Amino acid sequence: MRYLLSLLLALGGGSPSWAQQSDNGVPLWADRPDAAALTRSTERRIANARRLIDGLLADPGPRTVENTLARYEQALRAVELGYSRAHLAAGLLPDSATRAAGEKGEQAVKRFWAELDLSRPLYDAIGAVDLTKADGETRYWVAKRLRRFRLNGVDKPAAARAAIVALRDSIAALEQTFSRNILEDVDTVDAAAADLDGLPADYVARHPARADGRVALTTAYPDVFPVLSFARSDDLRRRMLFAFNNRAYPANAGVLDSLLAARYRLAQLLGYSTWADVATADKMIETPHNASVFIDRTVAASATAAAHDHAELLARKRRDQPGATAVHPWERTYWAQVVRKEAYAFDAQAVRAYFPYDSVQRGILDLTARIFGVSFRRAPEIPVWHPSVEAWEMVENGQLAGRFYLDMHPRAGKYSHAAVFPGRFGTRDGRMPEGILVANLPGGEAGDPGLMEYGDVRTFLHEFGHLIHALSANRTRWTELSMLQLEWDFIEAPSQMLEEWLWDPATLARFARHYETGRPIPAELVVRMKRATDFGKGLDVRRQMTFARISLALHDRSPEGLAQDSVVHAVEAAYLPFPPMGDTHFQAGFDHLTGYSAYYYTYMWSSVIAKDLFSGFDPARLLAPGAARAYREKVLAPGSSAPAAQLIQNFLGRPFSFDAWERWMREEPTRAEAEVPVRSPG
Ligand SMILES: [Zn+2]
């Protein structure tokens, strides 16, 4: 889901792009390299980039945009495809030798970028460039580039820099240990076969009983979530959640203490007071104080909705258990699922018939082409890395404007989530943007209609939002400003906003057709789908903000005397209406503390912005191109060449606000018996 995550994790530190103009326009996988050829081409790209940087640094003249920034740009361009192709190979290639070569290549390019990010001579050279005649975009880029150097401590004296590098290494090692402990500490929950009552048949079939009639379940995700949603046994759900919330405990409690201490020391060496200051410095939110205010504000805004959700869960529980006074943490998902089914009359399985993969793909491409004013065409002659991958071209004003690949179905050895993989970023001198949409959706096999759940359709649309963003961001001179300097807390907003089209009956009527009868999805089913999805939004926000507050609170202070458990339990008690479970240590298994550290708030921040951006559209005319084209022009096309807040303002004509999100949060959920207002699909 979270786009660019892989890309930004890789590039966030030292960013890329590539140079040989001869590479430009050449499809990503044109030479169909084997492992050896891939390694050679990666090494050649790194060597070229290094030569360009050496030439830049050796230039004796006064620093200018042309002799310094333009050559730095060339170096980034030279190596960009080295990373993209290696990343592609590591995640998507069917044979393990090429995957391994890809992994090595990724590491080599990342090492090169890290070298640039820590280079004092490069920092001094870029800092010395005379910008008096430079345009605003260039000045903005240099300011951001220099800040990134400083966030890496490049401006510090040599001794401090050595300590910073050592701390970064130990932080990386601690993060790996933390994640590995979570992966490896898989606990077993013993159940009677009868405890599986309520679970889907395929789940039960995957967990046959032993000779003694018992079943062993694990705390791995695919075992846990169906139990929490569907198991009728309260005791099984309780034991499962208890085991799940104690993953990697106690091992990770110590690791987390060390990690928090190391991050704090690093922050101090960089001249900040806490790690939360460092982590928010390059975000839209700017400071931990603003992040804290944001969390408070969303918590307050969700009070009524969360109370309403909780009351519904409790009321439904009381019908089965008269006199019940509380909903326990292990009951939340279960009763929510029951209420969704009964009160909102929505059966997630039934809508699948309207979402066969091929129609959904056609529908999403048609929709985005129509609203954004581009067209897409298959390009079967473009080389791909697997027969199931489709190459496509984006055409704008009659010109080829970008290229993308759809790698949409699971296969052995393939990256198992959904993401947009990097290809090439577009610039205004005509570099051809390319991107790869990777997913693991149903379909792709002869005879299988590939019926998708609506969550799958949402994922497809979400990721396509990232893809169209990356392909559209081609107006800047500097590749780093195409997408790579985009604030992390903005990056999800355009994709989250595009998800809104999934709730539009007129949009769905164009492609969501029953795979057997060809009938379009009934509008009232779309409305019920939306209502059922909205149910629980108050408690969902509280849960997300619980994570966000824990992530911030652990980092927004000195680790001296920190008691993890009291921080976590205090936040849970303040934000959630469920009685505490006792003796659980959720934070030990909270892997986002590695990637996000202090800024887990970002996903909610993006969704507040997404609601605001969507307020620039007329919900009755979502298929009309006007607003969408203006949005593409003002928000997507500039990429990261201006602060996100500025782009939003350019589109909406005012600074961004919470109003739309708060309005949505205040909307009372409408239950199944309520009348469905239906427009005729058009
Ligand atoms: Zn995303």
Residues whose N, C-alpha, C, O or C-beta is under 5 A from the ligand:
A	BS01	ZN	M1 R2 Y3 E492 S495
